[in-house]
Amino acid sequence: MTQKTTWAVGTNSSQTASVEQNYSSENDFSAEASASFLDIGGGASVGYDVSGSNGFSNLSKSASDLGTSTGISIRKPGTFPSFELYGYSVSPYILGTVKPGGLVDNQPLSTDVRTFGLIRGLFTADPLTSNSGGWWQQAYSQGPDVALNHPSRWQVVFQGLTSPVPPNCLTTGTGASQMDCTELSFKAPKNPWLSSFHQMRGFFISNANSPGQGPQLEQAKAGDVLTLQARVYNYSLAPMPDGSKVHVRFYFQPWKGTVPVGESVLIGEPELDPIPPFNDVTGAPSNWVLASTTFDTSKYDQTKAGDVHVAFWVVVWIQTGNAIVPEMPDHGLTGIPGSLNSLDDAAQLEQIASDKNSYDNNVGFFKQAFYIGQNTPALGAPPPAAKGLIEVGKVDVSARSLTPHDTIAVSATLSTSGAPVSGITAVFYDGDPQQGGRRFGVERVPYIAADTSYDVATTYRTNSCATHQLFVVLNEGKAGEIVRRAPPVRVDCKGF
């Protein structure tokens, strides 16, 4: 595998934020994969509009250094069975953002690389370089592949070496007793909050007055008009037919905690011109575009009064006239979607391959609850805001025994008292977070009303064969940090 290292610093916060949303999957030729990121900024909240702004108070004080010791690493599963057939080049990057003008503390910076906001690690993968394997040209030229970005579509499971080596496995090296086996992630379209297979990145929420600008919004008020954007790709090397259109449907669904509380509602269905295929030629058109729609919260019975959480999901396909355009083998939908009431309805249209799996990238769920508050007219000066308290109640797991093939749910119930609480982050750890535990999930809750409860949940799997103690942390690193422990889980590797 050829590899080169590049340092880059972005200068536009909205553009760099878009880059951070990307992640590579097996068939994502855009391959801008976020290896890690550090959030040193702040979030939006109801009561003021930060969309399109250059900065606000807590961001003005946030900066970090990228020194010569900072770096990222990329782990390549197993070994290529034949580099001449399957090899491709990889280029890792570290991205930062310089402070925009107009900030109070916009002093000159003196370190080698000084960044502001998020630090992002990513890499690009290129299967078209002169020393790349020929399989990519053969496999990905059989038709277009319209797609959303699914960062968690695949998982790698370590297991004992068998003979013959299964087609989805690679040995870990000469004389190895193990192999890395790639499997599709947990798929549960009836429960999209935990369906790793369907979770998407590249979904952006902004105020319609400043579309695509400012930080990602997580709250709004009833009556606000929002711009929703989704990044849509052509993952293949084949062009889409001339005259075809890419259809992108945006839906919202009333939500509470980890479950829907009503049917999905269609927001809009923009149509895009054909998206070019992947091309690594400098200056060639990109193989992705942003699809946009307008979400007017005053137009829907479910949102016009406010005080509701919603979740968003998207479905995409290619169409010529009244006919759906076939995609590359085992990809795409089986037909043009009709009326859909849930993500599960859309998932029923996913192609099923001969091995009983689905490999399309057409249905995506944005795993982030969005809160629409009430738009109550102000009557004089507001009273001093009361400070709400938050506590973690029961922390539980869906199973206490699993294998490396299995995925379980880890959940916690959050409760508030005294006043509403906004901008809650629950962080899940495998192992004591004070003793080097591994972070495996982050759940963001934009708003919890006073004296109510709200459930958070994430998925967990591991290749480590042992008894694991899982934790959830609120207010991490701050005064009032709360740490709670889940029941232990045992990972059984007999036969692996």
C-alpha positions in Angstrom: 0.0 0.0 0.0 1.5 3.3 -1.0 1.1 6.0 1.6 1.9 9.6 1.9 1.4 12.1 4.7 0.1 15.6 4.2 -0.7 18.5 6.6 -3.5 20.8 5.7 -5.2 23.7 7.4 -8.6 24.9 6.3 -9.7 28.5 6.2 -13.4 28.3 6.0 -15.3 26.9 9.0 -18.4 25.9 7.1 -16.4 24.1 4.4 -14.2 22.3 6.9 -17.3 21.3 9.0 -18.7 19.6 5.9 -15.4 17.7 5.3 -15.6 16.4 8.9 -19.0 14.8 8.2 -17.5 12.4 5.7 -16.4 8.9 6.5 -15.2 6.1 4.2 -16.9 2.8 3.7 -15.8 -0.1 1.6 -17.4 1.4 -1.5 -17.0 5.1 -0.8 -14.6 6.4 -3.4 -14.9 9.9 -2.0 -13.1 8.3 1.0 -12.7 11.3 3.2 -12.7 9.4 6.4 -12.8 11.0 9.8 -10.3 9.1 11.9 -10.9 11.2 15.0 -12.0 14.7 16.0 -11.8 16.8 19.1 -14.7 19.1 19.8 -13.5 22.3 21.4 -16.4 24.5 20.3 -19.9 25.0 21.5 -23.4 24.3 20.3 -26.5 26.3 19.4 -29.5 26.7 21.7 -33.0 28.0 21.5 -33.3 31.8 22.0 -30.7 33.1 19.6 -29.7 32.5 16.0 -26.0 31.5 15.4 -26.5 30.4 11.8 -24.2 32.4 9.6 -22.3 33.9 12.5 -18.5 34.1 12.6 -18.2 33.4 16.2 -19.7 33.6 19.7 -18.5 33.8 23.2 -17.2 30.4 24.1 -15.7 29.9 20.6 -13.6 33.1 21.0 -11.5 31.5 23.7 -11.0 28.1 22.0 -7.8 27.2 20.3 -5.4 24.3 20.1 -1.9 23.5 18.9 -0.9 21.0 16.3 2.7 20.2 17.1 5.1 17.9 15.4 4.2 15.1 17.8 0.5 15.2 16.7 -0.5 12.6 14.2 -3.0 9.9 13.1 -2.6 6.3 12.2 -4.7 4.1 10.0 -5.2 0.4 10.6 -5.6 -1.7 7.5 -7.5 -4.9 8.3 -5.7 -8.1 7.4 -3.6 -8.4 4.2 -4.6 -8.0 0.6 -5.0 -11.4 -1.0 -3.3 -9.9 -4.1 -2.1 -6.3 -4.1 -2.0 -6.4 -7.9 -5.8 -6.9 -7.9 -7.1 -5.1 -4.8 -4.4 -2.5 -3.8 -5.1 1.2 -3.6 -3.3 4.3 -2.3 -4.1 6.1 0.9 -3.3 9.7 1.9 -3.9 10.7 5.6 -4.6 14.3 6.6 -5.0 16.4 9.7 -7.3 19.4 9.2 -7.8 22.5 11.4 -9.6 25.8 11.0 -8.1 29.3 11.4 -10.1 31.9 13.3 -12.4 33.9 11.1 -12.1 37.7 11.2 -14.2 39.8 13.4 -13.6 38.0 16.7 -12.6 39.9 19.8 -9.6 37.7 20.4 -8.2 37.5 16.9 -4.6 38.0 17.9 -1.6 36.9 15.7 -0.6 33.3 16.3 3.0 32.1 16.8 3.0 28.3 16.9 3.8 26.1 13.9 0.1 25.3 13.2 -2.5 26.9 15.4 -6.1 25.8 14.9 -9.6 26.8 16.0 -12.7 24.7 16.5 -12.5 21.1 15.5 -9.4 19.1 14.8 -10.2 16.5 12.2 -8.3 13.5 11.0 -9.2 12.0 7.6 -7.8 10.0 4.8 -8.5 9.8 1.1 -8.4 6.4 -0.8 -7.7 6.3 -4.5 -8.2 3.1 -6.5 -7.3 4.7 -9.8 -3.6 5.3 -9.3 -1.2 3.6 -11.7 -0.2 1.0 -9.1 -3.8 0.2 -7.9 -5.3 -3.2 -8.5 -7.4 -3.8 -11.5 -10.4 -5.2 -9.6 -11.8 -1.8 -8.8 -12.1 -0.8 -12.5 -13.8 -4.1 -13.3 -16.2 -4.2 -10.3 -17.2 -0.5 -10.2 -17.8 0.1 -13.8 -20.9 -2.0 -14.1 -23.4 0.8 -13.3 -23.8 4.0 -11.3 -24.2 3.8 -7.5 -26.1 6.7 -6.0 -25.4 6.8 -2.3 -25.6 8.5 1.1 -22.6 8.4 3.5 -22.8 5.4 5.9 -19.8 5.6 8.2 -20.6 2.4 10.2 -21.8 0.1 7.4 -19.0 -2.4 8.0 -17.4 -4.0 11.0 -14.2 -6.1 11.3 -14.3 -9.2 13.5 -11.1 -11.0 14.6 -11.3 -14.8 14.6 -9.2 -17.9 14.4 -7.8 -18.9 11.1 -9.8 -21.5 9.1 -9.1 -23.3 5.8 -10.2 -22.3 3.3 -10.2 -18.7 4.3 -13.7 -17.3 3.8 -14.1 -14.7 1.0 -14.9 -12.0 3.5 -11.8 -12.7 5.6 -8.1 -11.8 5.3 -5.2 -13.4 7.2 -3.4 -11.0 9.5 0.1 -11.8 8.1 2.6 -14.5 7.5 2.2 -17.4 10.0 -0.8 -15.8 11.6 -3.3 -17.8 13.6 -6.0 -15.2 13.1 -7.9 -13.5 10.3 -9.9 -10.3 10.0 -13.4 -10.8 8.7 -15.5 -8.0 7.4 -19.2 -8.2 8.1 -22.1 -5.8 7.6 -23.0 -3.9 10.7 -26.2 -4.4 12.8 -29.3 -3.7 10.6 -32.6 -3.0 12.3 -34.7 -0.7 10.1 -37.7 -1.0 12.5 -35.4 0.6 15.2 -33.3 3.1 13.2 -31.7 4.6 16.3 -29.7 1.4 16.8 -29.4 0.5 13.1 -25.7 1.1 12.5 -26.2 -0.1 8.9 -28.4 2.9 8.1 -26.9 5.7 10.1 -25.6 8.5 7.9 -23.2 11.4 7.9 -23.2 14.4 5.6 -26.5 15.8 6.9 -26.5 19.5 7.7 -29.1 21.8 9.4 -28.9 25.6 9.1 -31.2 28.6 9.2 -32.9 29.2 5.8 -31.8 32.9 6.1 -28.1 31.7 6.0 -28.3 28.3 4.3 -25.3 26.1 4.8 -23.5 28.6 7.1 -22.7 28.7 10.7 -22.5 25.7 13.1 -24.8 22.7 12.9 -28.1 23.6 14.5 -29.7 21.2 17.0 -32.6 23.4 18.1 -35.1 25.8 16.6 -38.4 27.5 17.5 -41.8 26.8 16.1 -42.2 29.0 13.0 -38.5 28.9 12.1 -37.6 28.0 8.5 -34.6 25.7 8.2 -32.4 24.5 5.3 -31.7 20.8 5.3 -28.8 19.4 3.2 -27.6 15.9 2.5 -24.4 14.9 0.7 -25.2 12.6 -2.2 -22.6 10.6 -4.1 -22.0 8.5 -7.1 -19.7 5.8 -5.6 -19.0 4.0 -8.8 -16.7 4.6 -11.8 -19.7 4.6 -14.2 -21.6 7.7 -15.2 -25.3 8.1 -14.6 -27.4 8.1 -17.8 -27.8 11.4 -19.7 -31.1 13.0 -18.9 -31.6 11.1 -15.7 -32.4 12.7 -12.3 -31.3 11.9 -8.8 -34.3 12.0 -6.5 -33.6 12.9 -2.8 -36.4 12.6 -0.4 -36.2 14.2 3.0 -38.4 13.1 5.9 -38.9 14.0 9.5 -40.5 11.8 12.2 -41.6 12.9 15.7 -39.2 11.3 18.2 -38.7 10.8 21.9 -35.4 9.4 23.2 -34.6 6.4 21.0 -38.0 5.7 19.5 -40.5 7.3 17.0 -43.8 8.7 18.4 -45.5 9.2 15.1 -45.3 8.4 11.4 -42.8 10.0 9.1 -43.7 13.2 7.2 -42.3 14.1 3.7 -40.5 17.4 3.7 -39.3 17.7 0.1 -38.0 15.8 -2.9 -35.4 17.8 -4.8 -34.1 16.5 -8.1 -30.4 16.6 -9.1 -28.7 16.4 -12.4 -26.5 13.3 -12.9 -23.6 13.1 -10.4 -20.2 12.4 -12.0 -18.4 9.2 -11.2 -15.3 9.1 -9.0 -12.3 10.6 -10.8 -8.9 11.4 -9.3 -7.9 13.8 -12.0 -7.1 17.3 -10.6 -9.9 19.7 -11.5 -12.4 17.0 -12.5 -16.0 17.4 -11.1 -16.5 15.9 -7.7 -18.5 12.7 -7.3 -20.8 14.3 -4.7 -23.2 17.1 -4.5 -25.4 18.7 -1.7 -29.1 18.2 -2.0 -31.1 20.9 -0.2 -34.7 21.3 0.9 -36.6 23.8 3.1 -38.2 22.7 6.3 -40.8 25.3 7.4 -41.8 24.2 10.9 -45.0 26.2 10.8 -46.5 24.1 8.0 -46.8 20.8 9.8 -49.3 19.8 12.5 -46.5 17.9 14.3 -44.2 20.9 14.6 -46.1 24.2 14.4 -46.8 24.3 18.1 -43.3 23.4 19.1 -42.2 21.4 22.1 -41.3 18.4 20.0 -38.2 16.4 19.1 -37.9 15.1 15.5 -35.4 12.9 13.7 -34.5 13.1 10.0 -33.9 10.5 7.4 -33.3 10.4 3.6 -33.8 8.1 0.7 -32.2 8.5 -2.8 -32.5 6.9 -6.2 -31.9 7.6 -9.9 -34.9 8.0 -12.3 -35.4 8.6 -16.0 -39.0 9.6 -16.8 -41.2 7.3 -14.8 -38.7 4.5 -14.5 -36.0 3.8 -11.9 -32.5 3.5 -13.3 -30.7 0.2 -12.3 -27.5 0.6 -10.4 -24.5 -1.6 -10.1 -25.2 -5.2 -9.2 -26.8 -5.7 -5.7 -27.1 -2.0 -5.3 -30.1 0.4 -5.5 -33.8 0.1 -4.8 -36.2 -2.4 -6.3 -38.6 0.4 -7.4 -39.6 4.0 -7.1 -40.8 4.6 -3.5 -44.4 5.3 -3.0 -45.9 6.7 0.1 -43.5 6.0 3.0 -44.5 6.2 6.7 -41.2 5.1 8.2 -37.6 4.3 7.4 -38.5 0.6 7.5 -40.9 1.2 4.6 -37.9 2.5 2.6 -35.7 -0.3 3.7 -38.1 -2.9 2.3 -37.1 -1.6 -1.2 -33.4 -2.3 -0.7 -31.9 -4.8 -3.1 -31.2 -8.2 -1.6 -28.2 -10.0 -3.0 -27.9 -13.8 -3.5 -26.1 -14.0 -0.1 -29.2 -12.5 1.6 -27.4 -9.3 2.3 -28.1 -5.7 1.1 -25.3 -3.6 -0.2 -27.1 -0.5 -1.3 -26.5 3.0 0.1 -29.8 4.5 -0.7 -31.5 4.9 2.8 -29.9 6.9 5.6 -31.0 7.9 9.1 -29.4 11.0 10.8 -28.9 9.9 14.4 -29.4 13.2 16.1 -32.6 14.3 17.7 -33.6 17.9 16.8 -35.7 19.9 19.2 -38.3 22.5 18.1 -39.3 24.7 21.0 -42.4 26.8 21.6 -42.4 30.3 20.2 -43.9 32.1 23.1 -44.1 35.9 22.8 -41.8 37.7 25.3 -43.7 39.8 27.9 -41.2 42.3 29.3 -37.8 41.4 30.6 -37.4 37.6 31.2 -37.0 36.4 34.7 -33.6 35.1 35.8 -33.1 31.6 34.3 -33.4 28.8 36.8 -30.7 26.2 36.7 -31.9 22.7 36.0 -30.3 19.6 37.4 -29.8 16.4 35.5 -29.2 12.9 36.8 -28.6 9.5 35.3 -31.0 6.8 36.3 -30.9 3.2 35.2 -28.0 2.2 32.9 -28.7 -1.1 31.2 -27.6 -3.5 28.4 -29.8 -5.5 26.0 -27.7 -8.6 26.6 -25.0 -9.6 29.1 -23.4 -12.2 27.0 -22.3 -11.8 23.3 -19.7 -12.9 20.8 -17.5 -10.7 18.5 -20.2 -11.1 15.8 -22.9 -9.6 18.0 -24.1 -6.0 18.7 -25.9 -5.0 21.8 -27.6 -1.8 23.0 -26.4 0.2 26.0 -29.0 2.6 27.3 -29.4 5.1 30.1 -32.3 7.2 31.4 -31.6 10.9 32.0 -33.9 12.9 34.3 -34.2 16.6 35.0 -35.5 18.6 38.0 -36.1 22.2 38.6 -35.8 23.6 35.1 -35.1 22.5 31.5 -31.6 21.4 30.5 -30.1 22.0 27.1 -27.1 20.7 25.2 -26.6 17.4 27.0 -23.8 15.0 26.0 -23.7 11.4 27.2 -20.4 9.6 26.5 -20.3 5.8 26.7 -17.1 4.0 27.7 -15.8 0.4 27.6 -13.8 0.4 30.8 -13.4 3.0 33.5 -13.1 6.4 31.9 -10.7 7.5 34.7 -8.5 4.5 33.9 -8.1 4.7 30.1 -11.5 3.3 29.1 -12.3 3.3 25.4 -15.0 5.7 24.2 -17.4 3.8 21.9 -20.5 6.1 21.8 -21.6 9.7 22.1 -25.2 10.7 22.4 -26.2 14.3 22.1 -29.6 15.5 23.5 -30.5 19.1 22.5 -33.2 19.7 25.2 -35.0 18.0 28.1 -37.9 19.7 29.7 -38.1 20.3 33.4 -38.9 17.3 35.7 -39.0 14.8 32.8 -37.0 11.8 31.7 -35.3 11.1 28.4 -33.7 7.9 27.2 -30.3 7.7 25.4 -28.8 4.6 23.7 -26.0 3.5 21.6 -24.6 0.2 20.1 -21.7 -1.8 21.4 -19.5 -4.6 20.0 -15.9 -5.6 20.6 -13.3 -8.1 19.5 -11.9 -8.3 23.0 -12.7 -11.6 24.7 -13.3 -10.8 28.3 -15.7 -9.4 30.8 -16.3 -5.7 30.1 -17.5 -3.0 32.4 -19.4 -0.3 30.5 -20.0 3.3 31.7 -21.9 6.4 30.8 -20.6 9.9 31.6 -22.5 13.2 31.7 -20.8 16.7 32.0 -17.5 15.0 31.2 -14.5 17.0 32.5 -16.7 19.6 34.1 -17.8 20.4 37.7 -20.7 18.1 38.4 -19.5 15.3 36.2 -21.7 12.2 36.6 -20.3 8.6 36.0 -22.6 5.6 36.1 -21.9 1.9 35.5 -23.8 -0.6 33.4 -24.1 -4.3 34.3 -21.0 -6.2 33.2 -21.1 -8.0 29.8 -19.1 -11.1 28.9 -17.7 -11.5 25.4 -17.4 -15.2 24.7 -14.8 -16.1 22.0 -15.1 -19.9 22.1 -14.7 -21.1 18.5 -13.0 -17.9 17.4 
